[in-house]
Amino acid sequence: MSRIHDIPENDRPRERLLRLGPQALSDAELLALFINTGTKDENALQIGQRILREYGSILDLSRLDPFALTEVKALGPAKAAKLAAAFELGRRSREASQSDIILNEPSLIYKFIGPELQALGHESVRVILLTTRLTLLRTDEVFRGSLNECTAAPRDLLRKALIHNAYAFILIHNHPSGDPTPSDADRRITRRLREAADATGLILQDHIIIGTPSESRTLPYFSFKEHGML
């Protein structure tokens, strides 16, 4: 069955979505709607099923940058761009639905973004930009990799906040090891960033390190503010 049109009409992804709603479709079927056309060996649905087998889940797929998506077999630039746009729309929709949440406590910040960072196999450094009410303005990944003084210059971390006219911001990153205890580099970066933020009139609301739950630790995160280090 190499063509979508070989599938009975009522079972095709587009027809099922229009008849039953998008929630009725599997992840592979939703992918197939973006992929749209197949190859001589696979129809769009089969391509979606294969991609999920290769990458594990929609969540794993959404973490690929647009260029990496172009290298997925049978996608190419046009289809990769559509998928990247869909993932970004989903992210923005989630943020819009949470725009009234006040992110003034470490537990609320952890609830907002902790599970997403815990699922990553690499370190991700992000800034959460806040309004004057300390509600969500937007989040941005600043870079991937170990948080050290070479990669995390305060000007790079502050740039997003200045561009988007944020009132305050939160620095947040994960420790893939699961232990959220701050390193010496984490402490130095926090100190330098607070000094730079003060000089520009921005408020560093907190620096939170996300770890994973464990019997040996009370909380799966570390808050610099909560520990009196800001």
C-alpha positions in Angstrom: 0.0 0.0 0.0 2.4 2.7 -1.3 -0.2 5.5 -1.8 -2.5 7.2 0.6 -5.2 6.9 -2.1 -4.9 3.1 -1.8 -6.3 3.4 1.8 -10.1 3.3 2.0 -11.3 6.9 1.9 -12.8 6.9 5.3 -9.6 5.7 6.8 -7.3 8.3 5.3 -5.8 10.8 7.8 -7.4 14.0 6.3 -10.8 12.5 6.1 -10.6 11.0 9.6 -9.6 14.4 11.0 -12.5 16.2 9.3 -14.9 13.5 10.4 -13.7 12.8 14.0 -11.5 15.7 14.9 -7.7 15.9 15.3 -7.6 14.2 18.7 -8.8 11.0 17.0 -5.6 10.7 14.9 -2.4 9.0 15.9 0.9 10.8 16.0 1.8 9.1 12.7 -1.4 10.2 11.0 -0.9 13.8 12.2 2.7 13.7 10.8 1.3 12.3 7.5 -0.8 15.4 7.0 2.3 17.6 7.2 4.4 15.3 5.1 1.5 15.2 2.5 3.3 13.3 -0.3 5.1 10.1 -0.2 7.9 8.4 -2.2 7.8 5.5 -4.6 8.4 3.2 -1.6 6.4 4.8 1.2 3.2 6.8 1.4 3.0 9.8 3.8 1.5 7.7 6.6 4.3 5.0 6.3 6.9 7.8 6.4 5.3 9.2 9.6 5.3 5.7 11.2 9.0 5.2 10.3 10.1 8.5 11.6 8.4 7.8 14.9 10.2 4.4 15.1 13.5 6.1 14.4 13.2 9.1 16.7 11.0 7.6 19.4 8.2 10.2 19.8 6.7 13.5 18.6 8.4 15.1 21.6 11.9 13.8 20.5 11.2 14.9 16.9 10.2 18.4 18.0 13.5 18.9 19.7 15.4 18.6 16.4 16.4 21.9 14.9 15.0 22.7 11.4 18.3 21.8 9.7 18.4 18.4 11.4 14.8 17.8 10.2 15.9 18.3 6.6 18.2 15.3 7.0 15.4 13.0 8.0 14.8 10.5 5.1 11.9 11.5 2.8 11.5 15.0 4.4 13.7 17.6 2.7 13.6 21.4 3.2 10.0 22.1 2.4 8.5 19.4 4.6 11.0 20.0 7.4 10.0 23.7 7.4 6.4 22.8 7.8 7.1 20.5 10.7 9.3 23.0 12.4 6.6 25.6 12.0 4.0 23.2 13.5 6.2 22.5 16.5 6.8 26.2 17.0 3.1 27.0 16.8 2.4 24.3 19.4 5.1 25.8 21.7 3.7 29.3 21.3 0.1 28.1 21.9 1.3 26.4 25.1 3.0 29.6 26.2 -0.1 31.7 25.4 -2.3 29.4 27.5 0.0 30.0 30.4 0.6 33.7 29.9 -1.4 34.6 33.1 0.5 32.3 35.4 2.7 34.3 37.8 6.1 32.8 37.9 7.4 34.2 41.2 8.1 31.0 43.0 10.6 28.2 42.2 7.9 25.5 42.5 5.7 27.3 39.9 8.7 27.7 37.6 9.6 24.0 38.0 6.0 23.0 37.3 6.0 25.2 34.2 9.1 23.9 32.5 10.8 21.3 34.7 9.4 18.1 33.1 10.4 19.3 29.6 14.0 19.9 30.7 14.1 16.6 32.6 13.3 14.7 29.4 16.4 16.1 27.6 19.6 14.1 27.2 21.7 17.2 26.8 22.1 20.4 28.8 19.8 23.2 27.6 20.2 26.8 28.9 17.1 29.0 28.6 15.8 32.3 29.7 12.2 32.8 30.8 11.2 36.4 30.2 8.7 38.1 32.5 6.3 41.0 32.4 6.0 43.6 35.2 3.4 41.3 36.8 6.0 38.4 36.6 3.8 36.6 34.2 5.2 34.8 31.2 6.4 36.9 28.2 8.2 34.1 26.4 11.0 31.5 26.8 14.1 31.1 24.6 16.8 28.6 24.5 20.1 30.5 24.7 22.4 27.6 23.9 22.9 23.9 24.4 25.8 22.4 26.2 27.6 22.8 29.5 26.9 26.1 31.3 30.4 27.6 31.6 32.0 31.0 31.4 33.1 30.5 27.8 29.7 30.0 26.4 27.5 31.9 28.8 28.7 35.5 28.5 26.2 37.7 30.4 25.6 39.9 27.3 24.4 36.8 25.4 22.1 35.9 28.2 20.7 39.4 28.6 20.3 40.1 24.8 16.9 38.2 24.6 15.5 40.1 27.6 16.6 43.5 26.2 15.3 42.7 22.7 11.8 41.8 24.0 11.6 44.5 26.6 11.3 42.1 29.5 10.9 43.5 33.0 12.6 40.5 34.6 14.0 37.2 33.6 14.8 33.7 35.0 17.9 31.8 34.0 17.2 28.1 33.9 19.1 25.0 32.8 19.1 21.3 33.4 21.7 18.9 34.7 21.3 15.7 32.7 23.1 13.8 35.5 19.9 14.4 37.6 21.8 16.2 40.4 20.7 19.9 40.5 23.6 20.9 42.8 25.2 24.0 41.3 28.8 23.8 40.1 31.4 26.4 40.7 30.8 27.7 37.2 27.0 27.9 37.9 27.7 30.1 40.9 30.1 32.4 39.1 27.8 32.8 36.1 24.9 33.7 38.4 27.0 36.3 40.2 28.2 37.9 37.0 24.8 37.8 35.4 23.2 39.5 38.5 25.8 42.3 38.3 25.2 42.7 34.5 21.4 42.7 35.0 21.6 45.4 37.7 23.7 47.6 35.4 21.0 47.4 32.7 18.0 47.8 35.0 16.8 44.2 34.5 15.8 42.0 37.4 17.3 38.5 37.6 14.3 36.8 39.3 16.0 33.5 39.8 18.5 31.0 38.5 17.1 27.5 38.7 18.8 24.2 37.9 16.6 21.3 37.0 17.5 17.8 38.1 15.4 14.7 38.5 13.5 13.3 41.5 15.5 11.1 43.9 15.1 9.6 47.4 18.3 11.3 48.3 17.1 14.9 47.6 14.1 16.8 48.8 13.5 18.8 45.6 14.4 17.9 42.0 15.6 21.5 41.4 17.9 24.1 42.9 16.8 27.7 43.2 19.6 30.3 43.8 16.9 32.7 45.1 15.5 30.1 47.5 19.0 29.5 48.9 19.7 33.2 49.5 22.3 33.3 46.7 20.7 36.2 44.7 
